[in-house]
């Protein structure tokens, strides 16, 4: 796959959204390695695209790559001089994708989770500044205290406010005249767990 679209609205310095997604995930999980195949599947790009991007980033010394059997394992280069600034940069831009799914989806009772609002609009290509907060819709019957703790942890990692709105699954599937859900559904959303660019509910 060759990406020929405009530069990503979240960080126009990059060539493609996948660059931001890949670097954000690696730099916000600095102690973890991930296989090239896993990251390609996570962000819905071809293996060839992921491999080319990994080659560029490894050559620039932004990530490290090693072989383990048939797997190519990638990791952020946390020893590099750019590690601190890059971690902050990607936390503020692509960070929500890198951390929110991992924090929310394992919670008991969570059926779906979606980012909405200004961050989702930027991710989907709408131009503008970096959003000051992140809005998340969680579908299901999940403990409010657990959601609160997840939101606070996400705020520490992302350096900004994270607002989580919980709705029962029946209301999400049949919102009726609910003005809040109508507003959410009328604008771009980003489902956590399946990162399809430009998705909407």
C-alpha positions, 0 to 999 in steps of 0.5 A: 500500500502506498499512501498518497493522501495529504499529510495527517492533520494531527501532525502535518510534519509526518508523511502518513498517519501510520508514522504517527501511530507506530511511533506513538505506540512504541514511545508510549510503551517504552519497555515493550517490543512488538512484532512488525506483523502485530503493528501492521494488523493493529493499524490496518496497513500492509506488511510491506508498508509497515516494513518500509516504515520500520526500515526508515525509522530504524535507519534514523535511529528512532527505533530499534529492530531485531530478529527473533526467529521469523519475527521482526521485533520493534522497540522505541530507541529510548537511549536516543537524544530525541526520546524525551521530546518524541515521547511528549510529541506523540503523547500530544498527537497520536497518544490517545490511540496508543494508550486508551484501548489498552486501558479501557477494553480489558475492563469488565463490562466494556463492550465498545469504546470510541474517541469522539469530538475534536481529537477524532475530527483531527484524526479523520483529517479535519484541520485545526490545532492539537485538541486540549482534551480527549473525549471517549464514549464507553459502551456497556455496563462498567464500573464508574470507579474503574473508568475514573481510574483509567481516565486519570492514568490516561491523563498522566500518560497523555498530558491532557484531560480525558473525559469518559462518557458511559452509555448502556449498550441498548441506548447506543444501538437505539439512541432515539432522540438523545441529543448527545448521542445524535451529536456523537454519531453525526461526527467522526469517531475512532473506535478503540481496538480497530483503528480504521482511518476516518471511521464513523459510528 
